[in-house]
Amino acid sequence: MKKGIKLIRNVILAFCCVTTLCVGVFVAANFSHIQKIAQTLLWIDNCYLWDAEKETLTDGAIRGMLDSLGDKYTAYMDEATLTSLMEHVSGNVYGIGVYVALDEAGRIVVLDAIPESPAEKAGLQSEDIIKAVDGTNVLGKTLDETVALMRGLPNTTVEITVERKGADHTFTVARYELGTTETVAGTILEDHPDIAYVYITEFSEQSAVQFAKVVNELIQSGFSGMILDLRDNGGGEVNACIEIARVFVPEGPIVHLVKGDGTVDTKSATEAQLDIPLVVLVNGNTASASEILSAALKESGAATIVGTQTFGKGLVQGVYFYNDDTAAKITDGTYLTPMKNDIHGIGITPDVVVEQPEDASYDVQLEKAISVLKRNM
């Protein structure tokens, strides 16, 4: 027994020594930088005219460091922003019922409003540019920060100011409890009973399970081909899109995740679970995880891609947690398509390029997808 206690004590002692050594090496290597930060804190503490909250100073320093990287996807997340992100990823969302994305100019753009949601009832529309939330200017704020401002307790309201066709409009929108957001919807096309149409609005942790449920229900009706609509899908949970890719990709790589140190984690498929003709619809707002799925289906030969050039987001972010309910979201890798193409800033070119005219009275891209699918069935 004594030998066992002695062994445990020695292991703990060795661990503490190694940890202390690692910290010491880090401090030595970055001494001048750490000294500068500490000196600034000391000056504020001793010389600043007014009182300053240590927490505010720390948060500001971290935010400044991350912002200085010049990467719009890397950001500091306070408690409210982190909570909002975790709710969003899990699929348990509280908000106004609107999908938003960051465009190339760094503006927050409305992709769509959930049918019958407070956002839709209030009048928010696709392509609205969000300028302010409850009077707070969101220009320069991250997507996560803006979404966090729109979130809140159920049965409260929030004012959303948007720019629409050059004019500003302000809407008072109720917040409500969305519960588990359904990110996948599907139907058998009325005029084409042999075609299943499945639409994925974004990828949450629940999306793969929801996709399987929707497809299994449609199978009962019978179909010979499928149209998978990823238009205006800004991405989300990468693992969910990988699981959906495995439904169709017959064999081989789905995506190569490349870390900053050069290590590569390749996600692969072994056997297609659903071997049917497939067409995928994409547009300029198809981004990130949606592009991973589109590229995997295109390069594996599992699907024909129809629509317009995708957004081109090939970066991956990791969430790193502090011990006080805050976190840093840091771009820590990139991804390559199955054929090891880097699409960041480029996007995916559809096999069949079809524009959707703004004045069209019907869904031109969907009609083209139907005709392409019919030829393959």
Rosetta blueprint (number, residue, H / E / L):
1 M L
2 K H
3 K H
4 G H
5 I H
6 K H
7 L H
8 I H
9 R H
10 N H
11 V H
12 I H
13 L H
14 A H
15 F H
16 C H
17 C H
18 V H
19 T H
20 T H
21 L H
22 C H
23 V H
24 G H
25 V H
26 F H
27 V H
28 A H
29 A H
30 N L
31 F H
32 S H
33 H H
34 I H
35 Q H
36 K H
37 I H
38 A H
39 Q H
40 T H
41 L H
42 L H
43 W H
44 I H
45 D H
46 N H
47 C H
48 Y L
49 L L
50 W L
51 D L
52 A L
53 E L
54 K H
55 E H
56 T H
57 L H
58 T H
59 D H
60 G H
61 A H
62 I H
63 R H
64 G H
65 M H
66 L H
67 D H
68 S L
69 L L
70 G L
71 D L
72 K L
73 Y L
74 T L
75 A E
76 Y E
77 M E
78 D L
79 E H
80 A H
81 T H
82 L H
83 T H
84 S H
85 L H
86 M H
87 E H
88 H H
89 V H
90 S H
91 G L
92 N E
93 V E
94 Y E
95 G E
96 I L
97 G L
98 V E
99 Y E
100 V E
101 A E
102 L E
103 D L
104 E L
105 A L
106 G L
107 R L
108 I E
109 V E
110 V E
111 L E
112 D E
113 A E
114 I L
115 P L
116 E L
117 S L
118 P H
119 A H
120 E H
121 K H
122 A H
123 G L
124 L L
125 Q L
126 S L
127 E L
128 D L
129 I E
130 I E
131 K E
132 A E
133 V E
134 D L
135 G L
136 T E
137 N E
138 V L
139 L L
140 G L
141 K L
142 T L
143 L H
144 D H
145 E H
146 T H
147 V H
148 A H
149 L H
150 M H
151 R L
152 G L
153 L L
154 P L
155 N L
156 T L
157 T E
158 V E
159 E E
160 I E
161 T E
162 V E
163 E E
164 R E
165 K L
166 G L
167 A E
168 D E
169 H E
170 T E
171 F E
172 T E
173 V E
174 A E
175 R L
176 Y E
177 E E
178 L E
179 G E
180 T E
181 T L
182 E L
183 T L
184 V E
185 A E
186 G E
187 T E
188 I E
189 L L
190 E L
191 D L
192 H L
193 P L
194 D L
195 I E
196 A E
197 Y E
198 V E
199 Y E
200 I E
201 T L
202 E L
203 F E
204 S L
205 E L
206 Q L
207 S H
208 A H
209 V H
210 Q H
211 F H
212 A H
213 K H
214 V H
215 V H
216 N H
217 E H
218 L H
219 I H
220 Q H
221 S H
222 G L
223 F L
224 S L
225 G E
226 M E
227 I E
228 L E
229 D E
230 L L
231 R L
232 D L
233 N L
234 G L
235 G L
236 G E
237 E L
238 V H
239 N H
240 A H
241 C H
242 I H
243 E H
244 I H
245 A H
246 R H
247 V H
248 F H
249 V L
250 P L
251 E L
252 G E
253 P E
254 I E
255 V E
256 H E
257 L E
258 V E
259 K E
260 G L
261 D L
262 G L
263 T L
264 V E
265 D E
266 T E
267 K E
268 S E
269 A E
270 T L
271 E L
272 A L
273 Q L
274 L L
275 D L
276 I L
277 P L
278 L E
279 V E
280 V E
281 L E
282 V E
283 N L
284 G L
285 N L
286 T L
287 A L
288 S L
289 A H
290 S H
291 E H
292 I H
293 L H
294 S H
295 A H
296 A H
297 L H
298 K H
299 E H
300 S L
301 G L
302 A L
303 A L
304 T E
305 I E
306 V E
307 G E
308 T L
309 Q L
310 T L
311 F L
312 G L
313 K L
314 G L
315 L E
316 V E
317 Q E
318 G E
319 V E
320 Y E
321 F E
322 Y L
323 N L
324 D L
325 D L
326 T L
327 A E
328 A E
329 K E
330 I E
331 T E
332 D E
333 G E
334 T E
335 Y E
336 L E
337 T L
338 P L
339 M L
340 K L
341 N L
342 D L
343 I L
344 H L
345 G L
346 I L
347 G L
348 I L
349 T L
350 P L
351 D L
352 V E
353 V E
354 V L
355 E L
356 Q L
357 P L
358 E L
359 D L
360 A L
361 S L
362 Y L
363 D L
364 V H
365 Q H
366 L H
367 E H
368 K H
369 A H
370 I H
371 S H
372 V H
373 L H
374 K H
375 R H
376 N H
377 M L
